[in-house]
C-alpha cells in the first residue's frame, strides 16, 4: 500500500512523495492523520532557520489529529479506530530533568515532527505513550488545535493566573490569542498588546481589551488602566525587544512574567525592575500530559472555542502554497492541512 507524505527539501520547498509506510514497531501505533496545523516552528523550518537540526528531507508537522489504524506488539491500552492526538515529545527517561519528573524538558528531548518525521503524511507511526484519546464528539479539525492549546494551558498554569487578576498578553498571534483565552477562562482580566490591526480587531471581536504600541505607550496606558498597579501576570509572546521592555515595565509588584516566546537573539532585560518590584520571571517551554488533558477538556466542554482561530483548510497537495501564504499574510491565525 502506498501513501503520500510531504517532505521539506530546503529552499522554502516541499515535495509530495509516494511512500510505503512501515508497520508500527513494538510499542508504537500507526495513525491515519486527519488534520495537521501549521505551527510557527514549522514556518521557521520553511524559512530555512532550522536546517542544521532537521536537514533537507524531513516530514514536519505536529499539531495534528487522527485515527488509530494499527497497533504494534505490546500495545494493549489503545484500540484501532480511536480518535486521538499526539503529544509529540520523546524523553530519554534518565537525565536529571526526567529523574525529577520533568520529562517534558528532558535534557535529551526529541520533538516529533522536527527531530523525527512528523504528521504531514497520511500514515504516521509514533510511540504509544504519546497518544491522548479524544473525548466523544470532539471534531477532528478542532482537535488539531489541542497541541497549541496545551501550550497555552501550560503557560497559564506556570503563571498561576487567579480569578480577578490583571493579565497582559504581549503578542496577539495564534499562541498569544490562545494564552489570552485560557487566562480569561482561569478568571483573569486580559488585555492584549499587538501591532497588527487585523489581529487587534479579531481580539476585540472575542471580547478582549487591546492596546496598540504603534498608537500608545502601552506601559503607561496599562498602568493607568490598572490604577498604577500593573499586571499580576504578563505573558511575553511577541519574541521582540519592545515586548521584553514592556513585560518588565507593565508588571505589578510581585508580578509574574511568563516567557513564552522563543527569541532569535538574546534580548536586553531590565534586571533592576526585578529587584525593585520583586518580580518573578518564569520559563514555559512546551507542555505536560495534564496540559493536554486540560486542553481537551476545555475544547470538549465548550469553555474555549479554539475553532474560531481556524482561518482556512488546505489539502496536503497544496502545502507549498499554504506555507507561502502564511509567510506573506501575517493576518492569518491558523491554517490546517487536511491530510486525508
Secondary structure, 3 states (H helix, E strand, C coil): CCEEEEEEEECCEEEEEEECCCCCCCCEEEEEEEEEECCHHHHHHHCCCCHHHHCCCECCCCEEEEEEEEECCCCCCCCCCCEEEECCEECCCCCHHHHCCCHHHCCCCEEECCCECCCCECEEEEEHHHEEECCCCCCHHHHCCHHHHHHHHHHHHHHCCCCCCEEEEECCCHHHHHHHHHHHHCCCEEEEECCCHHHHHHHHHCCCEEECCCCCCHHHHHHHHCCCCCEEEEEECCCCHHHHHHHHHCEEEEEEEEECCCCCCCCCCCHHHHHHHCCEEEECCCCCHHHHHHHHHHHHHCCCCHHHHEEEEEEHHHHHHHHHHHHHCCCCCEEEEECC
